[in-house]
Amino acid sequence: MPYMTDGKRDYKKQNEKVDSKPEARKHRAENVKQNRELAKKGLGHKGDGMDVAHVRPFSKGGGPSPSNTKLVPASKNRSFKRNPDGSMK
């Protein structure tokens, strides 16, 4: 994980370096918009523990179109692939 200090996630450092950037804010706003659109269709709602995930990630050329999104549990969407012992791949 990129922002670790003594084996723990450093949220302050992550916010300073990544989350407060205009690109990240725009990306987050797009995700919120897509969540609301899915809620209008009855596919999910606020507080259900689901996140909008991208079938093809932005980093690999995916876009914000509805055909590139799906609902998945937040725990699955906000984690990294792991080895059987729990360590990150």
N, C-alpha and C positions, 0 to 999 in steps of 0.2 A: 504494500500500500504506500502511496507516495508521501503522505503527510503523517509520518509516525514519529513519536518521541517516546523512548523507553518502552516500546511495545504497545503504546496506546495511541489512538488517533488524535492528532492535534487539529481540532476544528478551527481554532483561531487562525492558525497558519494557513489552513486550507481556504478559509474565507478571504484572507488577505490576498492570497496568490491566485485563486481561481474563481470562487463563487461570486465575488463582487465585480467581476469583469463584465463589460457590456454584452459580450457574446454569451456568457453564461446566463445572464439575466434574461436575454432574449429567448434562449433555449428553454429556460424554465417557464417563461410566459407562454410559449407555444405549447408546452406540456399541459399547463393549467387550462388553456383554451380547449385542447383535445379532451381533457378529462371532463370538462363541462359539456362538450358536444356528445360524448358517450353517455353522460348522465341524462341528457335530454332524450336520447334514444332508449333509455332504460337499461343500458348495459352495465352500468356501475353508478355509484354515488359516493359523495364525500364521506370519508370515514369508514369505508368498507375494507380498507387494507389492501386495495389494489392500485397498481400504478400503470400508466400508459408506457408500454415498452415499444421499442422500434424493432421491427422484424430485421431490417438492415440498418445497422447503426450509422449515425451521422458521420462518424470517423471513417466509415467505409463507403461513403457515397450515398447513404440513405437520406431521405428527406422527411418533412413533417406531414406528408399526405396521409389521409385516413387509411389508404390501402397499405401503408407501411407501419401501421400501429396495431397493437393488441393489448388486452388487459392481462396482467399477470400479478401474482402476489408480490407485495412490496419487498418481502424478504428475499425473493428470488431475483428481483430486478436490481436491488441495491447491494448485491454481493458480488464477489469474485469467484471464479471457479476454484474449487478446493480439492485437495488430495484426500484419500480416505482417512488420514489422521487429522484432518481439519486445517492443515497448513495450505497456504495459497499456492496455486500452480504457477 
